[in-house]
Amino acid sequence: ALDLAPTMASACNVCCAVRALLRHARRVPSTPSTRVLSSARASAAAAAGFNGFTRASATVATHRGRPVQTTHRGRPDQTRLASTLNPEGTIDANLGGGSVDQVRITRVDGSNVGELQDVLLSLGATCCSVEDADLGTERETELYAGDDEVWHSCDVTAMFASGVDIDAVMADAVDILGVKAIEYVVETIPDNDWVNVVMDSFVPIKVSDGLWIVPEWAKTLPAGEEDGMSVVLEPGLAFGTGEHPTTRLCLGWLRDNAEACVRDKHVVDFGTGSGVLAIGALLMGAAKATGVDVDPLSVKSARRNARLNGVDDSRLALFCADGSDDDDLPADCDGTVDCVVANILVGPVTQLAPLFARYAKKGSGRVCVSGVLATQVPTVRDAYGEWFDDLSHEEE
């Protein structure tokens, strides 16, 4: 939720909110009292003129990196996987299904998103996600983990259990927020064997000739590729399943430059996610790899995936850090790293340039950064030109 300045609510709006909450409490007696209190706060903040809800078509797409903000973890596609993931972020066959109703509200003013999420959650939504309403356009804006900002215009998606009276819930939301109307679209997502659906959606992904990213349950590669190198992953919450082109670009670059900066070398994977790049480097012959990620769940995921590939803990060191505090970072990287790879976003990529320059061996250290839009390449060149020569870029 956003930090909003407190405002005074009129008595009529407060009464309206309370009536709506009481109506909903009678319909859904199990609603926790903590959620009711959350809605009462939201209604007070909204009473001074909450508006901006209009309906517009928007293409839902996964932004480059981690743009989707959710009330639980803030990673793309989390709503789809939530019913099949255990607390470790891995797929759990003992968790599952039931149909759900998806409510989508488009073009919400960013300043109103916090109140809207609070109200929807208090009225029974199991989760809410927020994404840039301008995805895929020139107005698309990049945000990343740790940002306290929200997009100027947002699309909000809320999930409700099957059988909830969505029209009544949205009518209550209108009352609580003190707005004339909220336009929305409802889609029922049918019950399914979600574990198998999720598993079926992850298939072996070819990075280049003889190089594959393979989900744990897919044991065989296509005919003619049986002798290829496979990085085995259990897809979960951590970024880096091979579906995104930036992952493939980085892994392919490591393969193409293995002799110069991977084999028998020290490789740092900053923003390691699933650990795919660090693990890939070790399978290509790196002597040591260090993975760093701001998300503790990613660190756990990377460790699990390393073991799936037979990588011993002594060869892969993992750290939970964002690069801002040396005390959280590995102590043995200054001037000793042959290759740094960072598949993140342009914001941290540019901010971390001095740290990567400090890590890289003088005269021979290499850095490969990705998660960068083609239009952002000049910004990255400027950030790294102070320390590195022979700058080049590839696109997919």
C-alpha positions in Angstrom: 0.0 0.0 0.0 1.1 3.6 -0.6 2.0 6.0 2.2 -0.7 8.6 1.9 -1.2 11.9 3.8 -4.1 11.7 6.2 -7.3 13.5 5.2 -10.5 14.3 7.1 -13.5 12.3 6.2 -17.0 13.7 6.2 -19.5 12.0 8.6 -21.7 10.9 5.7 -18.8 9.1 4.0 -17.7 7.4 7.2 -21.3 6.2 7.8 -21.5 5.0 4.2 -18.3 3.0 4.6 -19.5 1.5 7.9 -22.8 0.5 6.3 -21.1 -1.2 3.4 -18.7 -3.0 5.7 -21.6 -4.3 7.9 -23.5 -5.5 4.8 -20.4 -7.4 3.7 -19.8 -8.8 7.1 -23.3 -10.3 7.1 -22.6 -11.9 3.8 -19.1 -13.2 4.6 -19.0 -13.6 8.4 -15.5 -15.1 8.3 -13.9 -11.9 7.0 -11.1 -11.1 9.5 -11.6 -8.0 11.7 -8.1 -6.7 10.7 -9.3 -6.4 7.1 -12.3 -4.4 8.2 -10.1 -2.0 10.0 -7.9 -1.7 6.9 -11.0 -0.7 4.9 -12.1 1.8 7.5 -8.8 3.6 7.1 -9.0 3.5 3.3 -12.5 5.0 3.3 -11.3 7.9 5.5 -8.5 8.7 3.2 -10.7 8.4 0.1 -13.5 10.7 1.3 -11.7 13.9 0.2 -12.3 13.2 -3.5 -11.2 9.7 -4.6 -11.6 9.4 -8.3 -9.9 8.3 -11.5 -11.5 4.9 -12.1 -12.2 4.6 -15.8 -12.3 1.6 -18.1 -9.9 1.1 -21.0 -8.5 -1.8 -22.9 -4.9 -2.7 -22.1 -2.7 -5.6 -23.2 -1.4 -7.6 -20.2 2.2 -8.4 -20.7 5.2 -9.3 -18.6 7.5 -6.4 -18.4 11.3 -6.8 -18.9 12.3 -7.9 -15.4 10.1 -7.7 -12.4 7.5 -5.0 -12.9 4.3 -6.4 -11.4 3.6 -5.2 -7.9 1.6 -7.5 -5.8 0.5 -7.5 -2.2 2.5 -10.6 -1.4 5.8 -10.7 -3.3 5.9 -8.3 -6.3 7.0 -10.8 -9.0 5.4 -11.3 -12.4 2.8 -14.0 -12.9 2.6 -14.7 -9.2 -1.2 -14.8 -9.2 -1.2 -17.7 -11.6 1.3 -19.7 -9.6 0.1 -18.8 -6.1 -2.0 -21.9 -5.5 0.8 -24.3 -6.4 3.7 -22.7 -4.6 4.9 -23.6 -1.1 6.6 -21.2 1.3 10.0 -22.1 -0.3 8.8 -20.8 -3.7 8.7 -24.2 -5.3 5.8 -26.1 -6.8 3.9 -28.2 -4.3 1.6 -31.0 -5.6 -0.3 -31.0 -2.3 -1.5 -27.4 -2.9 -4.2 -26.7 -5.5 -7.1 -25.6 -7.2 -10.7 -24.4 -7.3 -12.0 -21.9 -9.8 -11.6 -18.3 -9.1 -13.1 -15.0 -10.3 -10.7 -12.4 -11.6 -11.7 -8.7 -11.5 -9.8 -6.3 -13.7 -9.9 -2.5 -13.3 -8.0 -0.6 -15.9 -6.5 2.9 -16.0 -6.5 3.6 -12.3 -4.7 6.8 -11.2 -1.5 5.7 -9.4 -2.3 7.9 -6.4 -5.5 5.8 -5.8 -4.1 2.3 -6.1 -3.2 1.9 -2.4 -6.7 2.6 -1.2 -8.3 0.5 -3.9 -6.1 -2.6 -2.9 -6.9 -2.1 0.8 -10.6 -2.1 0.1 -10.6 -5.0 -2.3 -8.6 -7.1 0.2 -10.9 -6.2 3.1 -13.9 -7.2 1.0 -12.5 -10.7 0.4 -10.0 -10.6 -2.4 -7.4 -13.3 -2.0 -4.7 -11.1 -3.7 -4.3 -8.0 -5.8 -1.7 -7.2 -8.4 -0.8 -3.9 -10.0 0.9 -3.3 -13.3 1.8 -0.5 -15.7 -1.3 0.4 -17.8 1.1 1.6 -20.5 3.0 -1.7 -21.0 4.1 -2.1 -24.6 3.9 1.6 -25.4 6.4 4.4 -25.5 5.0 5.6 -22.1 6.0 2.3 -20.4 7.9 3.0 -17.2 10.4 0.7 -15.5 10.2 0.1 -11.7 12.1 -2.5 -9.8 12.3 -4.1 -6.4 12.7 -1.6 -3.6 10.9 1.3 -5.4 8.4 3.2 -3.3 6.8 4.5 -6.4 3.8 3.3 -8.5 3.0 3.9 -12.1 1.1 7.0 -13.1 -1.6 4.9 -14.6 -2.2 1.3 -13.4 -4.2 -1.8 -14.1 -5.4 -3.5 -11.0 -6.3 -7.2 -10.9 -8.0 -8.8 -7.9 -8.8 -12.5 -7.4 -11.9 -13.8 -5.5 -12.9 -17.3 -4.5 -15.7 -18.8 -6.6 -19.2 -18.0 -5.4 -18.4 -14.5 -4.1 -21.0 -11.9 -5.2 -18.6 -9.7 -7.2 -21.2 -7.1 -8.1 -22.1 -6.7 -4.4 -18.4 -6.5 -3.5 -17.8 -3.8 -6.0 -20.9 -1.9 -4.9 -19.5 -1.9 -1.4 -16.1 -0.7 -2.7 -17.9 2.2 -4.4 -19.6 3.1 -1.0 -16.4 2.8 1.0 -14.3 4.9 -1.4 -16.9 7.5 -1.9 -16.8 7.4 -5.7 -19.6 7.5 -8.3 -18.7 4.2 -10.0 -15.9 1.7 -10.6 -15.9 0.1 -14.0 -14.6 -3.4 -14.1 -14.5 -6.7 -16.0 -15.0 -10.1 -14.4 -13.5 -13.3 -15.8 -14.0 -16.8 -14.2 -10.9 -18.9 -14.3 -12.1 -22.5 -14.2 -11.0 -25.2 -11.9 -8.2 -27.3 -13.2 -5.4 -29.5 -12.1 -3.2 -26.5 -11.6 -0.1 -28.4 -10.6 0.0 -30.2 -14.0 -1.1 -27.1 -15.9 1.8 -25.2 -14.4 4.2 -28.0 -15.0 3.1 -28.5 -18.5 3.7 -24.8 -19.2 7.4 -25.2 -18.5 9.2 -27.1 -21.3 12.8 -27.5 -22.2 14.0 -24.2 -23.7 16.8 -24.1 -26.3 19.3 -21.3 -25.6 21.6 -22.2 -28.4 22.9 -25.3 -30.2 23.7 -27.8 -27.5 22.6 -25.6 -24.6 19.2 -26.0 -22.9 17.3 -24.9 -19.8 15.3 -27.8 -18.5 12.6 -28.0 -15.8 13.3 -30.7 -13.2 10.5 -32.9 -14.4 11.5 -32.9 -18.1 14.1 -35.5 -18.2 14.6 -35.9 -22.0 15.7 -33.4 -24.7 14.5 -33.5 -28.3 16.0 -36.0 -30.7 19.4 -35.0 -31.7 20.0 -32.9 -28.6 20.6 -35.6 -26.1 24.3 -34.8 -25.7 23.6 -31.1 -25.1 24.3 -29.3 -21.8 21.3 -28.8 -19.7 20.8 -26.4 -16.8 18.1 -28.0 -14.7 15.7 -25.8 -12.8 12.6 -26.1 -10.7 10.5 -23.1 -11.8 9.0 -21.1 -9.0 9.0 -17.5 -7.8 12.6 -16.7 -8.7 13.3 -15.0 -12.0 15.3 -16.9 -14.6 13.4 -19.9 -16.0 14.7 -19.3 -19.6 11.4 -18.0 -20.9 12.7 -14.4 -20.9 15.1 -13.4 -23.8 17.5 -11.6 -21.4 18.2 -14.9 -19.6 19.0 -16.6 -22.9 21.2 -13.7 -24.0 23.3 -13.9 -20.8 23.6 -17.7 -20.8 24.5 -17.7 -24.5 27.1 -15.0 -23.9 28.7 -17.1 -21.2 28.8 -20.1 -23.5 30.3 -18.0 -26.4 33.0 -16.5 -24.0 33.6 -19.6 -21.9 37.3 -19.9 -22.8 38.1 -16.2 -22.0 36.1 -15.6 -18.8 34.4 -18.7 -17.5 36.5 -21.9 -17.5 38.6 -22.1 -14.4 37.5 -18.6 -13.6 35.5 -16.8 -10.8 32.1 -15.6 -12.1 29.7 -13.3 -10.1 26.0 -13.5 -11.0 24.4 -10.3 -9.5 20.6 -10.6 -9.3 21.0 -14.4 -9.5 17.2 -15.2 -9.2 16.9 -18.9 -9.9 20.7 -19.1 -10.1 20.6 -20.1 -13.7 23.5 -18.0 -14.8 25.8 -18.9 -11.9 24.9 -22.6 -12.3 25.4 -22.4 -16.0 28.8 -20.9 -15.6 29.8 -23.7 -13.2 28.6 -26.4 -15.6 30.7 -24.7 -18.3 33.8 -25.1 -16.1 34.0 -22.1 -13.9 36.1 -22.8 -10.8 33.8 -20.7 -8.6 30.6 -18.7 -8.8 29.1 -16.2 -6.5 25.4 -15.4 -6.6 23.8 -12.2 -5.1 20.1 -11.3 -4.9 18.0 -8.9 -2.9 15.3 -11.5 -2.4 16.0 -14.2 0.2 13.5 -16.6 -1.5 15.7 -16.3 -4.7 18.8 -17.3 -2.7 16.9 -20.4 -1.4 15.8 -21.2 -4.9 19.3 -20.8 -6.3 20.7 -23.2 -3.7 18.0 -25.8 -4.5 18.6 -25.5 -8.2 22.4 -25.8 -7.7 21.8 -29.2 -6.0 19.6 -30.3 -8.8 22.6 -29.8 -11.1 25.0 -31.6 -8.8 26.7 -28.3 -7.8 28.4 -28.6 -4.4 27.8 -25.8 -1.9 31.6 -25.1 -1.8 31.6 -24.0 -5.5 28.6 -21.6 -5.3 28.5 -18.9 -2.6 25.1 -17.1 -2.2 24.4 -13.8 -0.6 21.3 -11.8 0.1 22.1 -8.2 -0.7 21.2 -5.2 -2.9 24.8 -3.9 -3.4 24.4 -0.8 -1.1 26.1 -2.2 2.0 29.5 -3.9 1.8 28.8 -5.8 5.0 26.2 -7.9 3.2 28.4 -8.5 0.1 31.0 -11.2 -0.4 34.4 -10.2 1.0 36.6 -11.9 -1.6 35.4 -10.2 -4.8 37.4 -6.9 -5.0 39.7 -7.1 -8.0 39.4 -10.9 -8.2 36.4 -11.6 -10.5 37.0 -12.6 -14.0 33.4 -12.2 -15.1 30.3 -10.3 -13.7 26.9 -11.0 -15.2 23.8 -9.1 -14.1 20.4 -9.7 -15.7 18.3 -7.1 -13.8 17.0 -3.7 -14.9 18.6 -0.5 -16.2 18.2 1.3 -12.9 20.3 -1.1 -10.7 22.5 -1.9 -13.7 23.7 1.7 -13.9 23.8 2.2 -10.1 26.0 -0.9 -9.7 28.6 0.1 -12.3 31.1 1.3 -9.7 30.7 -2.0 -7.7 31.2 -4.1 -10.8 34.3 -2.1 -11.8 35.7 -2.7 -8.3 35.0 -6.5 -8.6 36.5 -7.0 -12.1 40.1 -7.9 -12.5 42.0 -4.9 -13.9 42.9 -5.5 -17.5 41.1 -8.7 -18.0 37.8 -8.6 -16.1 34.6 -8.7 -18.2 31.1 -7.6 -17.4 27.8 -8.6 -19.1 24.7 -6.8 -18.2 21.1 -7.4 -19.5 17.5 -6.5 -18.7 18.1 -3.3 -20.8 15.8 -2.0 -23.5 17.5 -1.1 -26.8 16.6 2.5 -26.2 18.5 2.4 -22.8 21.8 1.2 -24.3 23.3 4.7 -24.4 22.6 5.2 -20.7 24.4 2.0 -19.9 27.3 2.8 -22.1 27.7 6.1 -20.3 27.6 4.4 -16.9 30.3 1.8 -17.7 32.5 3.8 -20.1 34.4 5.3 -17.2 35.8 1.9 -16.3 35.5 -0.4 -19.2 36.7 -0.5 -22.8 35.4 -2.4 -25.9 31.7 -1.9 -25.1 29.3 -3.8 -27.3 25.7 -5.0 -27.2 23.5 -7.7 -28.6 19.7 -7.8 -29.0 17.1 -10.5 -29.2 
